[in-house]
Amino acid sequence: MNPIRFDILDTPLPGLKLVQRKRLGDTRGYLERLFCHQELQPWLAGKSISQINHTYTMKLGTVRGLHFQFPPYAEIKIVSCLRGQILDVAVDLRPGSPTFLHWHAENLSEENHRSLLIPEGFAHGFQTLTDDCEMLYFHTAQYEPSAEGGVNAYDMTLGIKWPLPLTERSTRDAVLPMLDENFQGIDV
């Protein structure tokens, strides 16, 4: 029988999970599983991983996001930090959810071996807490530019408490909209 390689932990937002990866090691180093279809399938809603992305962010304090895809391209993401440290943030945008417009953040790093499993209907973003951060994303849907959406990371309605002063943000992210009273969420 294969050992269980992940502890799946609840967060305050229903459906959003913290994945603690378990290392198998000895004097040579360790092996760590980043994804296992069999173990993670209960949280993937019957979907398969269709895309894996790797990002590199150079500067401490950089903010990326908050991004999501509209249905039918909504996606579940598993986000890991392989180098450096980030504050990873997920925002519940599901209408009717008891935690609608609430956010939750986790520190992800190469040292703590954690991932965030983000369900459909959430926006996602992060701030780098060190220079030279590398991230790995597993997605259940292909990226579709026409389905891309986002919320400004500095939206006062959300009130995300970014731990560091902003050093970098893309032009695209800087012009993401603020929420207004007409925002009804993302039906998934």
Secondary structure as UniProt FT lines:
FT   STRAND          6..10
FT   TURN            14..15
FT   STRAND          17..21
FT   STRAND          23..26
FT   TURN            27..28
FT   STRAND          29..32
FT   HELIX           37..40
FT   HELIX           41..43
FT   TURN            44..46
FT   STRAND          51..57
FT   TURN            60..61
FT   STRAND          63..69
FT   TURN            71..72
FT   STRAND          77..83
FT   STRAND          85..92
FT   TURN            95..96
FT   TURN            98..101
FT   STRAND          103..109
FT   TURN            110..113
FT   STRAND          114..118
FT   TURN            120..121
FT   STRAND          122..128
FT   STRAND          133..139
FT   HELIX           145..147
FT   STRAND          148..150
FT   TURN            153..154
FT   TURN            156..159
FT   HELIX           171..174
FT   TURN            181..182
//
